Amino acid sequence: MDTIRAVFSTPILVRDIENSGDVNKRLEEIILESESTTPGRTRSNIGSWDSQKDFFEWPFEEIQTVKLWIARAVKEITLKTTKQKFEPRAQEMLAHAWANVSRGDSYRKIHNHESCTWSGVYYVKSDLVKEKSPSSGNIEFLDPRMLCLQAELPNSSFGSRLRVVPRPGRLVVFPHWLQHYVNPVEDDSLRICVAFNVKIETHTVKLRANSMRPLLHSERQFLSKVSTASTHKVD
């Protein structure tokens, strides 16, 4: 019996949080106040402001609400990806986040996130003009199968891109390794969001880590081994 299976799929969750207006309004005030008083960090952002990765530690009730929304989304995408076989507990989800404020001519270079399980973004405000380009401020995800860029097959997903329009209250969760970027923001636009990483540290992962030991016990031992190996030449 012949079958055609869809393999190597990449899960991406896009959720619009209902009744998030009051939370977003307060988050906008909190983030803009921090932008005005705190130097920004440079990551993949060009021309925009990034906070430190301590956003989840800021002492505001609205941030606790966003953390709850993110935790629910991470549970859902994890269950979907594992075919309902694994549901992470709250204490197994380690996370950090940072705020971003983007205005005219700012953008983010192609990048992925550091080693974790899931990454994502929550949009607080999105006053994007989009007069010059409908892509202004949009986040775009690239097909991780890079050789698919060479495939020419009309109406297929080979080499395609997923474009997500920022909207207040929109939450996006994706694998940390998935490359993405943000298109340049047009003049007179304002885009505020919270980016985050979540690492699921399960009991199995901890057991596996506990069963492993350092290859060498010191840098001196490593250098000694390298020096010894270099004296043994193969003709």
C-alpha positions as protocol buffer text, in pm:
chain_id: "A"
residue {
  index: 1
  type: MET
  ca { x: 0 y: 0 z: 0 }
}
residue {
  index: 2
  type: ASP
  ca { x: 144 y: 335 z: -106 }
}
residue {
  index: 3
  type: THR
  ca { x: 142 y: 627 z: 135 }
}
residue {
  index: 4
  type: ILE
  ca { x: 253 y: 989 z: 122 }
}
residue {
  index: 5
  type: ARG
  ca { x: 354 y: 1128 z: 460 }
}
residue {
  index: 6
  type: ALA
  ca { x: 422 y: 1488 z: 555 }
}
residue {
  index: 7
  type: VAL
  ca { x: 752 y: 1473 z: 744 }
}
residue {
  index: 8
  type: PHE
  ca { x: 994 y: 1723 z: 901 }
}
residue {
  index: 9
  type: SER
  ca { x: 713 y: 1963 z: 988 }
}
residue {
  index: 10
  type: THR
  ca { x: 783 y: 2263 z: 1210 }
}
residue {
  index: 11
  type: PRO
  ca { x: 526 y: 2358 z: 1475 }
}
residue {
  index: 12
  type: ILE
  ca { x: 444 y: 2727 z: 1520 }
}
residue {
  index: 13
  type: LEU
  ca { x: 168 y: 2849 z: 1750 }
}
residue {
  index: 14
  type: VAL
  ca { x: -5 y: 3180 z: 1676 }
}
residue {
  index: 15
  type: ARG
  ca { x: -266 y: 3288 z: 1931 }
}
residue {
  index: 16
  type: ASP
  ca { x: -459 y: 3610 z: 1970 }
}
residue {
  index: 17
  type: ILE
  ca { x: -527 y: 3668 z: 2340 }
}
residue {
  index: 18
  type: GLU
  ca { x: -880 y: 3795 z: 2397 }
}
residue {
  index: 19
  type: ASN
  ca { x: -945 y: 4088 z: 2630 }
}
residue {
  index: 20
  type: SER
  ca { x: -575 y: 4176 z: 2651 }
}
residue {
  index: 21
  type: GLY
  ca { x: -627 y: 4550 z: 2597 }
}
residue {
  index: 22
  type: ASP
  ca { x: -591 y: 4665 z: 2959 }
}
residue {
  index: 23
  type: VAL
  ca { x: -284 y: 4448 z: 3013 }
}
residue {
  index: 24
  type: ASN
  ca { x: -123 y: 4577 z: 2693 }
}
residue {
  index: 25
  type: LYS
  ca { x: -191 y: 4940 z: 2784 }
}
residue {
  index: 26
  type: ARG
  ca { x: -14 y: 4902 z: 3117 }
}
residue {
  index: 27
  type: LEU
  ca { x: 272 y: 4701 z: 2964 }
}
residue {
  index: 28
  type: GLU
  ca { x: 324 y: 4979 z: 2711 }
}
residue {
  index: 29
  type: GLU
  ca { x: 365 y: 5231 z: 2992 }
}
residue {
  index: 30
  type: ILE
  ca { x: 604 y: 5003 z: 3183 }
}
residue {
  index: 31
  type: ILE
  ca { x: 823 y: 4924 z: 2881 }
}
residue {
  index: 32
  type: LEU
  ca { x: 842 y: 5281 z: 2748 }
}
residue {
  index: 33
  type: GLU
  ca { x: 937 y: 5404 z: 3096 }
}
residue {
  index: 34
  type: SER
  ca { x: 1218 y: 5148 z: 3108 }
}
residue {
  index: 35
  type: GLU
  ca { x: 1332 y: 5248 z: 2758 }
}
residue {
  index: 36
  type: SER
  ca { x: 1358 y: 5612 z: 2866 }
}
residue {
  index: 37
  type: THR
  ca { x: 1573 y: 5533 z: 3170 }
}
residue {
  index: 38
  type: THR
  ca { x: 1776 y: 5223 z: 3081 }
}
residue {
  index: 39
  type: PRO
  ca { x: 2045 y: 5174 z: 2811 }
}
residue {
  index: 40
  type: GLY
  ca { x: 1944 y: 4921 z: 2548 }
}
residue {
  index: 41
  type: ARG
  ca { x: 2118 y: 4595 z: 2461 }
}
residue {
  index: 42
  type: THR
  ca { x: 2240 y: 4501 z: 2112 }
}
residue {
  index: 43
  type: ARG
  ca { x: 2150 y: 4154 z: 1988 }
}
residue {
  index: 44
  type: SER
  ca { x: 2006 y: 4098 z: 1641 }
}
residue {
  index: 45
  type: ASN
  ca { x: 1824 y: 4433 z: 1665 }
}
residue {
  index: 46
  type: ILE
  ca { x: 1926 y: 4724 z: 1444 }
}
residue {
  index: 47
  type: GLY
  ca { x: 1800 y: 5067 z: 1549 }
}
residue {
  index: 48
  type: SER
  ca { x: 1563 y: 4944 z: 1817 }
}
residue {
  index: 49
  type: TRP
  ca { x: 1578 y: 4916 z: 2197 }
}
residue {
  index: 50
  type: ASP
  ca { x: 1615 y: 4582 z: 2380 }
}
residue {
  index: 51
  type: SER
  ca { x: 1599 y: 4548 z: 2756 }
}
residue {
  index: 52
  type: GLN
  ca { x: 1802 y: 4310 z: 2968 }
}
residue {
  index: 53
  type: LYS
  ca { x: 1678 y: 3950 z: 2981 }
}
residue {
  index: 54
  type: ASP
  ca { x: 1518 y: 4009 z: 3320 }
}
residue {
  index: 55
  type: PHE
  ca { x: 1174 y: 4119 z: 3199 }
}
residue {
  index: 56
  type: PHE
  ca { x: 993 y: 3834 z: 3376 }
}
residue {
  index: 57
  type: GLU
  ca { x: 1147 y: 3955 z: 3703 }
}
residue {
  index: 58
  type: TRP
  ca { x: 1003 y: 4308 z: 3680 }
}
residue {
  index: 59
  type: PRO
  ca { x: 759 y: 4355 z: 3971 }
}
residue {
  index: 60
  type: PHE
  ca { x: 433 y: 4416 z: 3788 }
}
residue {
  index: 61
  type: GLU
  ca { x: 110 y: 4217 z: 3793 }
}
residue {
  index: 62
  type: GLU
  ca { x: 64 y: 4250 z: 3416 }
}
residue {
  index: 63
  type: ILE
  ca { x: 394 y: 4070 z: 3355 }
}
residue {
  index: 64
  type: GLN
  ca { x: 274 y: 3782 z: 3570 }
}
residue {
  index: 65
  type: THR
  ca { x: -35 y: 3765 z: 3349 }
}
residue {
  index: 66
  type: VAL
  ca { x: 177 y: 3745 z: 3033 }
}
residue {
  index: 67
  type: LYS
  ca { x: 386 y: 3468 z: 3192 }
}
residue {
  index: 68
  type: LEU
  ca { x: 66 y: 3269 z: 3249 }
}
residue {
  index: 69
  type: TRP
  ca { x: -40 y: 3316 z: 2886 }
}
residue {
  index: 70
  type: ILE
  ca { x: 301 y: 3199 z: 2768 }
}
residue {
  index: 71
  type: ALA
  ca { x: 302 y: 2896 z: 3000 }
}
residue {
  index: 72
  type: ARG
  ca { x: -36 y: 2785 z: 2865 }
}
residue {
  index: 73
  type: ALA
  ca { x: 81 y: 2824 z: 2505 }
}
residue {
  index: 74
  type: VAL
  ca { x: 404 y: 2633 z: 2572 }
}
residue {
  index: 75
  type: LYS
  ca { x: 206 y: 2347 z: 2728 }
}
residue {
  index: 76
  type: GLU
  ca { x: -25 y: 2335 z: 2427 }
}
residue {
  index: 77
  type: ILE
  ca { x: 245 y: 2335 z: 2160 }
}
residue {
  index: 78
  type: THR
  ca { x: 447 y: 2077 z: 2357 }
}
residue {
  index: 79
  type: LEU
  ca { x: 145 y: 1847 z: 2385 }
}
residue {
  index: 80
  type: LYS
  ca { x: 73 y: 1888 z: 2014 }
}
residue {
  index: 81
  type: THR
  ca { x: 434 y: 1822 z: 1914 }
}
residue {
  index: 82
  type: THR
  ca { x: 463 y: 1511 z: 2134 }
}
residue {
  index: 83
  type: LYS
  ca { x: 122 y: 1379 z: 2020 }
}
residue {
  index: 84
  type: GLN
  ca { x: -28 y: 1433 z: 2365 }
}
residue {
  index: 85
  type: LYS
  ca { x: 240 y: 1216 z: 2530 }
}
residue {
  index: 86
  type: PHE
  ca { x: 417 y: 1484 z: 2733 }
}
residue {
  index: 87
  type: GLU
  ca { x: 276 y: 1778 z: 2925 }
}
residue {
  index: 88
  type: PRO
  ca { x: 541 y: 1991 z: 3098 }
}
residue {
  index: 89
  type: ARG
  ca { x: 479 y: 2095 z: 3456 }
}
residue {
  index: 90
  type: ALA
  ca { x: 517 y: 2455 z: 3567 }
}
residue {
  index: 91
  type: GLN
  ca { x: 839 y: 2388 z: 3758 }
}
residue {
  index: 92
  type: GLU
  ca { x: 995 y: 2224 z: 3450 }
}
residue {
  index: 93
  type: MET
  ca { x: 967 y: 2540 z: 3237 }
}
residue {
  index: 94
  type: LEU
  ca { x: 1267 y: 2770 z: 3283 }
}
residue {
  index: 95
  type: ALA
  ca { x: 1241 y: 3103 z: 3105 }
}
residue {
  index: 96
  type: HIS
  ca { x: 1374 y: 3450 z: 3051 }
}
residue {
  index: 97
  type: ALA
  ca { x: 1247 y: 3742 z: 2841 }
}
residue {
  index: 98
  type: TRP
  ca { x: 1330 y: 4090 z: 2720 }
}
residue {
  index: 99
  type: ALA
  ca { x: 1124 y: 4384 z: 2596 }
}
residue {
  index: 100
  type: ASN
  ca { x: 1173 y: 4547 z: 2257 }
}
residue {
  index: 101
  type: VAL
  ca { x: 1069 y: 4889 z: 2124 }
}
residue {
  index: 102
  type: SER
  ca { x: 1095 y: 4943 z: 1747 }
}
residue {
  index: 103
  type: ARG
  ca { x: 1041 y: 5265 z: 1557 }
}
residue {
  index: 104
  type: GLY
  ca { x: 1111 y: 5394 z: 1206 }
}
residue {
  index: 105
  type: ASP
  ca { x: 1398 y: 5228 z: 1014 }
}
residue {
  index: 106
  type: SER
  ca { x: 1462 y: 4963 z: 1279 }
}
residue {
  index: 107
  type: TYR
  ca { x: 1465 y: 4590 z: 1205 }
}
residue {
  index: 108
  type: ARG
  ca { x: 1607 y: 4255 z: 1320 }
}
residue {
  index: 109
  type: LYS
  ca { x: 1864 y: 4056 z: 1126 }
}
residue {
  index: 110
  type: ILE
  ca { x: 1814 y: 3688 z: 1041 }
}
residue {
  index: 111
  type: HIS
  ca { x: 1878 y: 3491 z: 1360 }
}
residue {
  index: 112
  type: ASN
  ca { x: 1766 y: 3210 z: 1582 }
}
residue {
  index: 113
  type: HIS
  ca { x: 1762 y: 3192 z: 1961 }
}
residue {
  index: 114
  type: GLU
  ca { x: 1999 y: 3035 z: 2208 }
}
residue {
  index: 115
  type: SER
  ca { x: 1974 y: 2668 z: 2301 }
}
residue {
  index: 116
  type: CYS
  ca { x: 1640 y: 2604 z: 2472 }
}
residue {
  index: 117
  type: THR
  ca { x: 1314 y: 2429 z: 2379 }
}
residue {
  index: 118
  type: TRP
  ca { x: 1078 y: 2703 z: 2262 }
}
residue {
  index: 119
  type: SER
  ca { x: 1113 y: 3070 z: 2177 }
}
residue {
  index: 120
  type: GLY
  ca { x: 847 y: 3327 z: 2111 }
}
residue {
  index: 121
  type: VAL
  ca { x: 718 y: 3680 z: 2104 }
}
residue {
  index: 122
  type: TYR
  ca { x: 419 y: 3858 z: 2254 }
}
residue {
  index: 123
  type: TYR
  ca { x: 305 y: 4181 z: 2086 }
}
residue {
  index: 124
  type: VAL
  ca { x: 208 y: 4463 z: 2320 }
}
residue {
  index: 125
  type: LYS
  ca { x: 154 y: 4740 z: 2064 }
}
residue {
  index: 126
  type: SER
  ca { x: 164 y: 4755 z: 1684 }
}
residue {
  index: 127
  type: ASP
  ca { x: 99 y: 5094 z: 1526 }
}
residue {
  index: 128
  type: LEU
  ca { x: 254 y: 4999 z: 1191 }
}
residue {
  index: 129
  type: VAL
  ca { x: 187 y: 5248 z: 910 }
}
residue {
  index: 130
  type: LYS
  ca { x: 254 y: 5007 z: 618 }
}
residue {
  index: 131
  type: GLU
  ca { x: 228 y: 5279 z: 354 }
}
residue {
  index: 132
  type: LYS
  ca { x: 559 y: 5197 z: 185 }
}
residue {
  index: 133
  type: SER
  ca { x: 541 y: 4820 z: 233 }
}
residue {
  index: 134
  type: PRO
  ca { x: 277 y: 4577 z: 364 }
}
residue {
  index: 135
  type: SER
  ca { x: 566 y: 4383 z: 524 }
}
residue {
  index: 136
  type: SER
  ca { x: 667 y: 4669 z: 755 }
}
residue {
  index: 137
  type: GLY
  ca { x: 741 y: 4529 z: 1100 }
}
residue {
  index: 138
  type: ASN
  ca { x: 627 y: 4176 z: 1011 }
}
residue {
  index: 139
  type: ILE
  ca { x: 813 y: 3877 z: 1151 }
}
residue {
  index: 140
  type: GLU
  ca { x: 908 y: 3617 z: 888 }
}
residue {
  index: 141
  type: PHE
  ca { x: 1018 y: 3257 z: 943 }
}
residue {
  index: 142
  type: LEU
  ca { x: 1242 y: 3075 z: 695 }
}
residue {
  index: 143
  type: ASP
  ca { x: 1209 y: 2714 z: 580 }
}
residue {
  index: 144
  type: PRO
  ca { x: 1470 y: 2530 z: 792 }
}
residue {
  index: 145
  type: ARG
  ca { x: 1533 y: 2285 z: 507 }
}
residue {
  index: 146
  type: MET
  ca { x: 1775 y: 2517 z: 329 }
}
residue {
  index: 147
  type: LEU
  ca { x: 1814 y: 2301 z: 19 }
}
residue {
  index: 148
  type: CYS
  ca { x: 1442 y: 2349 z: -44 }
}
residue {
  index: 149
  type: LEU
  ca { x: 1530 y: 2694 z: -174 }
}
residue {
  index: 150
  type: GLN
  ca { x: 1657 y: 2518 z: -487 }
}
residue {
  index: 151
  type: ALA
  ca { x: 1328 y: 2332 z: -542 }
}
residue {
  index: 152
  type: GLU
  ca { x: 1093 y: 2481 z: -798 }
}
residue {
  index: 153
  type: LEU
  ca { x: 748 y: 2334 z: -743 }
}
residue {
  index: 154
  type: PRO
  ca { x: 451 y: 2570 z: -777 }
}
residue {
  index: 155
  type: ASN
  ca { x: 202 y: 2583 z: -489 }
}
residue {
  index: 156
  type: SER
  ca { x: 422 y: 2368 z: -264 }
}
residue {
  index: 157
  type: SER
  ca { x: 570 y: 2458 z: 74 }
}
residue {
  index: 158
  type: PHE
  ca { x: 926 y: 2399 z: -45 }
}
residue {
  index: 159
  type: GLY
  ca { x: 1143 y: 2700 z: 37 }
}
residue {
  index: 160
  type: SER
  ca { x: 846 y: 2908 z: 150 }
}
residue {
  index: 161
  type: ARG
  ca { x: 830 y: 3166 z: 429 }
}
residue {
  index: 162
  type: LEU
  ca { x: 572 y: 3217 z: 699 }
}
residue {
  index: 163
  type: ARG
  ca { x: 480 y: 3580 z: 754 }
}
residue {
  index: 164
  type: VAL
  ca { x: 311 y: 3684 z: 1078 }
}
residue {
  index: 165
  type: VAL
  ca { x: 162 y: 4032 z: 1118 }
}
residue {
  index: 166
  type: PRO
  ca { x: 215 y: 4185 z: 1465 }
}
residue {
  index: 167
  type: ARG
  ca { x: -110 y: 4265 z: 1643 }
}
residue {
  index: 168
  type: PRO
  ca { x: -160 y: 4370 z: 2005 }
}
residue {
  index: 169
  type: GLY
  ca { x: -232 y: 4059 z: 2210 }
}
residue {
  index: 170
  type: ARG
  ca { x: -82 y: 3819 z: 1954 }
}
residue {
  index: 171
  type: LEU
  ca { x: 142 y: 3545 z: 2094 }
}
residue {
  index: 172
  type: VAL
  ca { x: 375 y: 3339 z: 1874 }
}
residue {
  index: 173
  type: VAL
  ca { x: 569 y: 3031 z: 1992 }
}
residue {
  index: 174
  type: PHE
  ca { x: 822 y: 2842 z: 1777 }
}
residue {
  index: 175
  type: PRO
  ca { x: 1128 y: 2613 z: 1807 }
}
residue {
  index: 176
  type: HIS
  ca { x: 1435 y: 2808 z: 1918 }
}
residue {
  index: 177
  type: TRP
  ca { x: 1639 y: 2692 z: 1617 }
}
residue {
  index: 178
  type: LEU
  ca { x: 1398 y: 2830 z: 1355 }
}
residue {
  index: 179
  type: GLN
  ca { x: 1557 y: 3122 z: 1173 }
}
residue {
  index: 180
  type: HIS
  ca { x: 1353 y: 3439 z: 1147 }
}
residue {
  index: 181
  type: TYR
  ca { x: 1382 y: 3814 z: 1103 }
}
residue {
  index: 182
  type: VAL
  ca { x: 1177 y: 4133 z: 1131 }
}
residue {
  index: 183
  type: ASN
  ca { x: 1123 y: 4358 z: 831 }
}
residue {
  index: 184
  type: PRO
  ca { x: 1219 y: 4727 z: 861 }
}
residue {
  index: 185
  type: VAL
  ca { x: 963 y: 4937 z: 1045 }
}
residue {
  index: 186
  type: GLU
  ca { x: 838 y: 5241 z: 854 }
}
residue {
  index: 187
  type: ASP
  ca { x: 856 y: 5600 z: 975 }
}
residue {
  index: 188
  type: ASP
  ca { x: 596 y: 5708 z: 1232 }
}
residue {
  index: 189
  type: SER
  ca { x: 543 y: 5348 z: 1340 }
}
residue {
  index: 190
  type: LEU
  ca { x: 571 y: 5203 z: 1690 }
}
residue {
  index: 191
  type: ARG
  ca { x: 604 y: 4833 z: 1765 }
}
residue {
  index: 192
  type: ILE
  ca { x: 642 y: 4704 z: 2121 }
}
residue {
  index: 193
  type: CYS
  ca { x: 687 y: 4337 z: 2203 }
}
residue {
  index: 194
  type: VAL
  ca { x: 826 y: 4089 z: 2453 }
}
residue {
  index: 195
  type: ALA
  ca { x: 1058 y: 3813 z: 2328 }
}
residue {
  index: 196
  type: PHE
  ca { x: 1123 y: 3504 z: 2537 }
}
residue {
  index: 197
  type: ASN
  ca { x: 1294 y: 3166 z: 2559 }
}
residue {
  index: 198
  type: VAL
  ca { x: 1160 y: 2862 z: 2746 }
}
residue {
  index: 199
  type: LYS
  ca { x: 1371 y: 2558 z: 2832 }
}
residue {
  index: 200
  type: ILE
  ca { x: 1185 y: 2246 z: 2942 }
}
residue {
  index: 201
  type: GLU
  ca { x: 1400 y: 2069 z: 3199 }
}
residue {
  index: 202
  type: THR
  ca { x: 1235 y: 1729 z: 3243 }
}
residue {
  index: 203
  type: HIS
  ca { x: 1316 y: 1457 z: 3495 }
}
residue {
  index: 204
  type: THR
  ca { x: 1458 y: 1244 z: 3213 }
}
residue {
  index: 205
  type: VAL
  ca { x: 1690 y: 1522 z: 3099 }
}
residue {
  index: 206
  type: LYS
  ca { x: 1813 y: 1573 z: 3456 }
}
residue {
  index: 207
  type: LEU
  ca { x: 1881 y: 1200 z: 3499 }
}
residue {
  index: 208
  type: ARG
  ca { x: 2075 y: 1189 z: 3174 }
}
residue {
  index: 209
  type: ALA
  ca { x: 2280 y: 1494 z: 3274 }
}
residue {
  index: 210
  type: ASN
  ca { x: 2353 y: 1344 z: 3617 }
}
residue {
  index: 211
  type: SER
  ca { x: 2486 y: 1027 z: 3455 }
}
residue {
  index: 212
  type: MET
  ca { x: 2746 y: 1220 z: 3253 }
}
residue {
  index: 213
  type: ARG
  ca { x: 3089 y: 1328 z: 3373 }
}
residue {
  index: 214
  type: PRO
  ca { x: 3350 y: 1575 z: 3243 }
}
residue {
  index: 215
  type: LEU
  ca { x: 3576 y: 1436 z: 2971 }
}
residue {
  index: 216
  type: LEU
  ca { x: 3870 y: 1599 z: 3146 }
}
residue {
  index: 217
  type: HIS
  ca { x: 3895 y: 1751 z: 3490 }
}
residue {
  index: 218
  type: SER
  ca { x: 4088 y: 2065 z: 3404 }
}
residue {
  index: 219
  type: GLU
  ca { x: 4209 y: 2290 z: 3124 }
}
residue {
  index: 220
  type: ARG
  ca { x: 4566 y: 2195 z: 3216 }
}
residue {
  index: 221
  type: GLN
  ca { x: 4485 y: 1829 z: 3158 }
}
residue {
  index: 222
  type: PHE
  ca { x: 4332 y: 1917 z: 2823 }
}
residue {
  index: 223
  type: LEU
  ca { x: 4639 y: 2114 z: 2712 }
}
residue {
  index: 224
  type: SER
  ca { x: 4863 y: 1832 z: 2829 }
}
residue {
  index: 225
  type: LYS
  ca { x: 4670 y: 1581 z: 2620 }
}
residue {
  index: 226
  type: VAL
  ca { x: 4685 y: 1807 z: 2315 }
}
residue {
  index: 227
  type: SER
  ca { x: 5060 y: 1856 z: 2357 }
}
residue {
  index: 228
  type: THR
  ca { x: 5116 y: 1481 z: 2392 }
}
residue {
  index: 229
  type: ALA
  ca { x: 4902 y: 1403 z: 2088 }
}
residue {
  index: 230
  type: SER
  ca { x: 5093 y: 1652 z: 1873 }
}
residue {
  index: 231
  type: THR
  ca { x: 5420 y: 1466 z: 1934 }
}
residue {
  index: 232
  type: HIS
  ca { x: 5279 y: 1144 z: 1784 }
}
residue {
  index: 233
  type: LYS
  ca { x: 5304 y: 1203 z: 1410 }
}
residue {
  index: 234
  type: VAL
  ca { x: 5164 y: 962 z: 1155 }
}
residue {
  index: 235
  type: ASP
  ca { x: 5378 y: 908 z: 844 }
}
